[in-house]
Amino acid sequence: MLATYKRSHVLNIVLIVEAVLLFVATIWCQLAHIDLMPLLKLDSWPRDLGYGCLIGLSMSTVSLLISLTAKALSSRFSFLNFFTDFVSKTLSPMFAEVNLSDILLIALVSGFCEEVLFRGVVQQQWGLIWASVIFGLFHYTGNRYLFYVFWAGAAGILLGLCVEHFHSLWVPVIAHVFNNFMSIVLIRYRVGYRND
């Protein structure tokens, strides 16, 4: 069995990384004179919440379906073992000791801070494609798991399109939070991600 990460270490790393991203976003906004307030208005809160939850649910459902498909077809297509390996050797040990309140905290801070930086700042300055590419690269975990970079980049495009369509950061923030929460819950409690 693989060693698991201590709960406190996971929480500390997540909080530090996300705080750094938010700090970078804040400094970048100041230096580039980017005003995020129009994207952070709460004018359409019920709409943003509904669409964000629906998009986040769709993203986590696709992740689960990819996992189930990869496991079902991995004996025929060995390259699909990379996905099950990633879940079992990287994600499962990382989240093995977290509880539901930890997962909610991780989802909230990662969803908010990453969306503020990547969709709020980078996309406003450099456009959808560059923001999505950089977002994908931010999720790099080694050459063996390059598919995760592509998956995150594709998710970045979807989240970026949400900003462009809804003129709000709240839809992608809520979608990101919802996706992260559901995905980590499914991995932590081994729903659809069992190795047996």
C-alpha positions as CSV (number, residue, x, y, z in Angstrom):
1,M,0.0,0.0,0.0
2,L,1.2,3.5,-0.8
3,A,2.0,5.9,2.0
4,T,-0.7,8.5,2.6
5,Y,-0.1,12.2,3.2
6,K,-0.9,13.6,6.6
7,R,-4.1,15.6,6.7
8,S,-2.3,18.7,8.1
9,H,0.3,18.6,5.4
10,V,-2.3,18.5,2.6
11,L,-4.2,21.4,4.1
12,N,-1.1,23.5,4.7
13,I,0.2,22.9,1.2
14,V,-3.2,23.7,-0.4
15,L,-3.7,26.8,1.7
16,I,-0.2,28.1,1.0
17,V,-0.3,27.4,-2.7
18,E,-3.7,29.0,-3.1
19,A,-2.7,32.0,-1.0
20,V,0.3,32.6,-3.2
21,L,-2.0,32.4,-6.3
22,L,-4.3,35.0,-4.8
23,F,-1.3,37.2,-3.8
24,V,0.0,37.0,-7.4
25,A,-3.4,37.9,-8.8
26,T,-3.7,40.9,-6.4
27,I,-0.2,42.2,-7.4
28,W,-0.9,41.5,-11.1
29,C,-4.2,43.5,-10.9
30,Q,-2.4,46.4,-9.3
31,L,0.5,46.5,-11.8
32,A,-1.7,45.9,-14.9
33,H,-4.6,48.1,-13.7
34,I,-7.1,45.2,-14.0
35,D,-10.4,45.9,-12.2
36,L,-12.0,42.6,-11.2
37,M,-15.0,44.2,-9.5
38,P,-17.3,44.1,-12.6
39,L,-16.7,40.3,-12.8
40,L,-17.4,39.9,-9.0
41,K,-20.8,41.6,-8.8
42,L,-23.5,39.6,-7.2
43,D,-26.3,40.9,-9.5
44,S,-27.2,37.5,-10.8
45,W,-26.4,35.3,-7.8
46,P,-29.2,32.7,-8.2
47,R,-28.4,32.3,-11.9
48,D,-24.7,32.1,-11.3
49,L,-25.2,29.6,-8.5
50,G,-27.4,27.4,-10.6
51,Y,-25.3,27.4,-13.7
52,G,-22.1,27.0,-11.7
53,C,-23.5,23.9,-9.9
54,L,-24.7,22.4,-13.1
55,I,-21.4,22.9,-14.9
56,G,-19.4,21.6,-11.9
57,L,-21.6,18.5,-11.7
58,S,-21.0,17.9,-15.4
59,M,-17.3,18.2,-15.0
60,S,-17.1,15.8,-12.0
61,T,-19.4,13.4,-13.8
62,V,-17.2,13.4,-16.9
63,S,-14.1,12.7,-14.6
64,L,-15.9,9.8,-13.0
65,L,-17.0,8.4,-16.4
66,I,-13.4,8.7,-17.7
67,S,-12.2,6.8,-14.6
68,L,-14.8,4.0,-15.0
69,T,-14.0,3.8,-18.8
70,A,-10.3,3.7,-18.2
71,K,-10.6,0.9,-15.7
72,A,-13.0,-1.1,-17.9
73,L,-10.7,-0.8,-21.0
74,S,-7.3,-0.8,-19.4
75,S,-6.7,-4.5,-20.1
76,R,-7.2,-3.8,-23.8
77,F,-5.5,-0.4,-24.0
78,S,-2.5,-0.2,-21.7
79,F,-2.1,3.5,-22.1
80,L,-5.3,3.9,-20.0
81,N,-3.4,2.6,-17.0
82,F,-1.9,6.0,-16.7
83,F,-5.3,7.4,-15.6
84,T,-5.9,4.7,-13.0
85,D,-2.3,5.0,-11.8
86,F,-2.7,8.7,-11.4
87,V,-5.8,8.3,-9.2
88,S,-4.4,5.4,-7.2
89,K,-0.8,6.6,-6.7
90,T,-1.2,10.3,-6.6
91,L,-4.8,11.5,-5.7
92,S,-6.0,8.7,-3.4
93,P,-2.9,8.9,-1.1
94,M,-3.1,12.7,-1.1
95,F,-6.7,12.8,0.1
96,A,-6.7,9.6,2.2
97,E,-6.9,11.4,5.6
98,V,-9.1,14.4,4.8
99,N,-12.6,14.7,6.1
100,L,-15.7,16.3,4.5
101,S,-15.0,19.7,6.0
102,D,-11.4,19.6,4.8
103,I,-12.6,18.7,1.3
104,L,-15.0,21.7,1.4
105,L,-12.2,24.0,2.5
106,I,-9.9,22.7,-0.2
107,A,-12.6,23.0,-2.9
108,L,-13.5,26.6,-1.7
109,V,-10.0,28.0,-1.6
110,S,-8.8,26.3,-4.8
111,G,-11.9,27.2,-6.8
112,F,-11.9,30.8,-5.7
113,C,-8.2,31.5,-5.9
114,E,-7.5,29.7,-9.1
115,E,-10.4,31.3,-10.9
116,V,-9.5,34.8,-9.7
117,L,-5.9,34.3,-11.1
118,F,-6.5,32.3,-14.2
119,R,-9.9,33.5,-15.4
120,G,-10.0,36.9,-13.7
121,V,-6.5,38.1,-14.3
122,V,-4.6,35.9,-16.9
123,Q,-7.6,35.6,-19.2
124,Q,-8.4,39.3,-19.0
125,Q,-4.8,40.1,-19.9
126,W,-3.8,37.4,-22.3
127,G,-7.0,35.8,-23.5
128,L,-8.8,32.5,-23.1
129,I,-6.3,30.2,-24.8
130,W,-3.3,31.4,-22.9
131,A,-5.2,31.3,-19.6
132,S,-6.3,27.7,-20.3
133,V,-2.8,26.6,-21.3
134,I,-1.2,28.1,-18.2
135,F,-4.0,26.6,-16.1
136,G,-3.3,23.2,-17.6
137,L,0.4,23.5,-16.9
138,F,-0.3,24.6,-13.4
139,H,-1.7,21.0,-12.9
140,Y,1.4,19.3,-14.3
141,T,2.4,16.3,-12.1
142,G,5.0,14.7,-14.2
143,N,5.5,13.5,-17.8
144,R,3.7,10.2,-17.0
145,Y,0.5,12.1,-16.3
146,L,0.4,14.7,-19.2
147,F,-3.2,13.8,-19.8
148,Y,-4.0,15.6,-16.6
149,V,-2.5,18.8,-18.1
150,F,-4.8,18.4,-21.1
151,W,-7.8,17.6,-19.0
152,A,-7.2,20.7,-16.8
153,G,-6.6,22.8,-20.0
154,A,-9.9,21.7,-21.4
155,A,-11.6,22.5,-18.1
156,G,-9.9,25.9,-18.3
157,I,-11.4,26.5,-21.7
158,L,-14.9,25.6,-20.4
159,L,-14.5,27.8,-17.3
160,G,-13.1,30.6,-19.4
161,L,-16.1,30.4,-21.8
162,C,-18.3,30.7,-18.7
163,V,-16.6,34.1,-17.9
164,E,-17.1,35.3,-21.4
165,H,-20.7,34.2,-21.6
166,F,-22.0,35.2,-18.2
167,H,-19.6,38.2,-17.6
168,S,-19.1,36.9,-14.1
169,L,-16.3,35.1,-12.2
170,W,-18.9,33.5,-10.0
171,V,-20.1,30.8,-12.5
172,P,-16.6,29.4,-13.0
173,V,-15.8,29.8,-9.3
174,I,-18.9,27.8,-8.3
175,A,-18.3,25.2,-11.0
176,H,-14.7,24.8,-10.0
177,V,-15.6,24.5,-6.3
178,F,-18.4,22.0,-7.0
179,N,-16.2,19.9,-9.3
180,N,-13.3,19.8,-6.9
181,F,-15.6,19.0,-4.0
182,M,-17.4,16.2,-5.8
183,S,-14.2,14.8,-7.4
184,I,-12.3,14.7,-4.1
185,V,-15.3,13.1,-2.3
186,L,-15.5,10.4,-4.9
187,I,-11.8,9.7,-4.7
188,R,-11.6,9.9,-0.9
189,Y,-14.5,7.6,-0.4
190,R,-13.5,5.4,-3.4
191,V,-16.8,5.8,-5.3
192,G,-16.0,4.8,-8.8
193,Y,-12.3,4.9,-8.2
194,R,-11.6,1.5,-6.6
195,N,-8.6,-0.5,-7.7
196,D,-10.2,-3.8,-7.0
